[in-house]
Amino acid sequence: MQNEPTTIFDQDFLKQAFIRRRQLMPLALKIYVWFYLALSVYGAVAFSYINVTRWLNQIRYESMDGFLLFTIFSGLGFPVLRFLSNLFIWLEKKKAILIGIIITAVHILYTCISFFIIYNMFGRFDFMIWTVPLLLLEIPYFVLLLNIRKRWEQTGISGKEQHYYGN
């Protein structure tokens, strides 16, 4: 007995009907994904390396207060979330673009609020001036994610799905 195909359509029809999600991504978005993957790893490692002795001393001599927990979460949480969202985009997960949009929007808001708080506390922006170029890089990335969202969720398939369909 011969193995029968699991679909009524021939292979040529399936190859034309499905487009890989990665093929939907413009080159700029692919560059952003790799850039934010690398920057996230660097950010998490650098933040941990710089602050681990301060954290250990504060935990040893004092109790963990809310500000320390907030600092640890924001310093490590955003790079980890950004890494995971871009990894999911590269792995062509269906909801990856939506997750990336949410994380990018939250990070933009967090950065703007941080600017406001630091300006009110110290009266100057030079403490966070290095974040301005990174914030300006996030805006086109956010727009690219918004532009590709509907096509990504409706028409594309991942490489795993393409292998399943025999392409």
MOPEBEL-V704914 format. One record per pair of residues at least 6 apart in sequence whose ideal C-beta (glycine too) atoms are under 8 Angstrom apart, sorted by the first residue. I is the first residue (numbers start at 0). J is the second residue. D is the distance in Angstrom with one decimal. If there is no record, write none. Layout:
<<I/J/D> <I/J/D>>
This chain:
<<4/165/7.9> <6/13/7.0> <6/164/7.6> <8/16/7.7> <10/165/5.8> <10/166/7.4> <13/164/5.2> <13/165/6.7> <13/166/6.1> <14/166/5.2> <17/155/8.0> <17/156/4.8> <17/160/7.6> <17/161/6.2> <17/164/6.4> <17/166/6.6> <18/154/5.9> <18/155/5.6> <18/156/7.2> <19/91/6.9> <19/155/6.3> <19/156/6.3> <19/157/7.1> <19/158/6.3> <19/161/5.9> <20/91/4.1> <20/151/5.6> <20/155/3.4> <20/156/6.6> <20/157/5.9> <21/29/7.8> <21/89/7.6> <21/91/5.7> <21/158/7.3> <22/155/7.6> <23/147/6.1> <23/150/5.4> <23/151/5.9> <23/154/7.3> <23/155/5.1> <24/32/7.6> <24/88/7.8> <24/147/6.6> <25/143/6.8> <25/147/7.6> <27/139/7.4> <27/143/6.2> <28/140/7.6> <28/143/4.7> <28/144/7.5> <28/147/6.7> <31/136/8.0> <31/139/7.8> <31/140/4.7> <31/143/6.7> <32/85/4.8> <32/88/5.3> <32/89/5.5> <33/85/8.0> <33/89/7.9> <35/81/5.5> <35/82/7.6> <35/85/4.7> <35/140/7.4> <36/82/6.1> <36/85/4.9> <36/86/6.6> <36/89/7.3> <38/78/7.8> <38/81/7.7> <39/78/4.3> <39/79/7.1> <39/81/4.6> <39/82/3.7> <39/85/7.1> <40/78/7.5> <40/82/6.4> <42/77/7.8> <42/78/4.0> <43/75/5.7> <43/78/4.1> <43/79/6.2> <43/82/7.5> <46/74/4.4> <46/75/6.2> <46/78/7.1> <47/75/6.8> <50/70/7.7> <50/71/8.0> <50/74/6.8> <54/67/7.0> <54/71/6.9> <57/63/7.6> <57/67/6.0> <58/67/8.0> <73/109/7.0> <77/102/7.8> <77/106/5.7> <77/109/7.3> <80/102/5.0> <81/102/6.0> <81/106/7.2> <83/98/7.9> <84/95/6.6> <84/98/4.8> <84/99/4.3> <84/102/4.9> <84/103/8.0> <85/99/6.9> <87/94/7.8> <87/95/3.7> <87/98/6.3> <87/99/7.7> <88/95/4.4> <88/96/6.6> <88/99/5.8> <90/157/7.0> <91/155/7.1> <91/156/7.7> <91/157/3.6> <91/158/6.2> <91/159/7.9> <92/157/7.0> <93/151/7.7> <93/152/6.0> <93/157/7.8> <94/152/7.4> <95/151/7.8> <96/144/5.5> <96/147/6.1> <96/148/4.8> <96/151/4.8> <96/152/7.0> <97/148/6.6> <97/152/7.5> <99/144/5.2> <100/141/6.9> <100/144/4.9> <100/145/6.4> <100/148/6.7> <103/137/5.8> <103/140/6.4> <103/141/4.8> <103/144/6.6> <104/141/6.8> <106/137/6.7> <107/134/6.7> <107/137/5.7> <107/138/7.5> <107/141/6.9> <110/130/5.9> <110/134/5.2> <111/134/7.9> <113/127/6.5> <113/130/7.9> <114/124/6.5> <114/127/6.1> <114/130/8.0> <117/124/7.1> <117/126/5.5> <117/127/5.8> <118/124/6.0> <156/164/7.5>>
